[in-house]
Amino acid sequence: MNIAVEREFDFSRQDFAFIREMMLRETGISLGDGKMTMVYGRLCRRIRELELNSVGQYLQMIGESAVEREKFVNALTTNRTQFFRESHHFEYLQHKLIPEWKRRPKPIRIWSAGCSTGEEPYTIASVLKYEGLLDGGWDISILATDLDTQVLSKAKKGEYPITDSRGIPEPFLKSAFVRGRGSHEGVFKAKAEVQHFIRFQQLNLLHEWPFKTQFDVIFCRNVMIYFQRDTQQTLLCRYYSHLRTGGALFIGHSESIGEVGSKLTNVCHTGFIKP
Ligand SMILES: C[S@@+](CC[C@H](N)C(=O)[O-])C[C@H]1O[C@@H](n2cnc3c(N)ncnc32)[C@H](O)[C@@H]1O
């Protein structure tokens, strides 16, 4: 049964097909048939701001402007995240990986791939801080990347509403974060000496990676879920080749490791070690 939907702006099936094809090609994000309303909802505000009449007009505009294309992609990424999300990965970091690093100190490289607004890399840094790895003597860095430039600028700023701090266990909150005062009342942020270890960078995971780093830990959680299976597999192979021996790969709770899993040891729920 066809239900006619009253919309403020014209949005045709062809417009939707064009958007799906473009998002898949440029970002790997696969928008299912049922996402037409979501896409419309996310583009509406911008179309209104630009005083256009239809999604078609907007698509013409993104074809002509790289700046607008960036805004368009930003609007269509899904950025939901939180501090200590899927906390068993941080428990594994604290209780298995860090003790091993302390026994045999070495430079430590960590990557949060698809870091969104920064809660994931700040969570990692808070565990390192609590365990004393950010207090001097360690060569340590966290690379945090995302495709979406808007979430990255929030991540770089690193200020969050105080209510979000409820998700952070007290010891980590105390050692790594500060409460805002005066004009920063109502927000909290990572201490400067914690923030110092995180480098935020824009990166499309589908493109060439501008580094040869071998990582001790790669977090790529709740990113591949939006990709098709072959893209997921290609990405997982690339992560594998960027992991040091003994390095860990963490993926999201509903994501699958696929064939690469046969080369890795499963050490916790969606956590793997390169033997
Ligand atoms: C749902 S968030 C996950 C955030 C965090 N990893 C977590 O688990 O809480 C997914 C992020 O992946 C990013 N993303 C989607 N496609 C990407 C691509 N091709 N390259 C890089 N980042 C991408 C989105 O912009 C978004 O911020």
The ligand as a Gaussian input file, in Angstrom:
#p B3LYP/6-31G(d) Opt

LIG

0 1
 C       28.186000       5.725000      15.899000
 S       29.693000       6.605000      15.832000
 C       30.748000       5.566000      16.823000
 C       31.573000       6.365000      17.816000
 C       32.440000       5.508000      18.759000
 N       33.384000       4.722000      18.034000
 C       31.571000       4.640000      19.637000
 O       31.538000       3.426000      19.466000
 O       30.917000       5.188000      20.535000
 C       30.260000       6.238000      14.174000
 C       31.258000       7.261000      13.622000
 O       31.859000       6.723000      12.430000
 C       32.102000       7.814000      11.553000
 N       32.259000       7.320000      10.160000
 C       31.304000       6.836000       9.334000
 N       31.825000       6.541000       8.135000
 C       33.147000       6.828000       8.198000
 C       34.231000       6.745000       7.272000
 N       34.064000       6.294000       6.017000
 N       35.455000       7.144000       7.690000
 C       35.627000       7.607000       8.950000
 N       34.662000       7.718000       9.871000
 C       33.427000       7.332000       9.497000
 C       30.886000       8.708000      11.740000
 O       31.143000      10.028000      11.325000
 C       30.622000       8.576000      13.235000
 O       31.156000       9.638000      13.973000

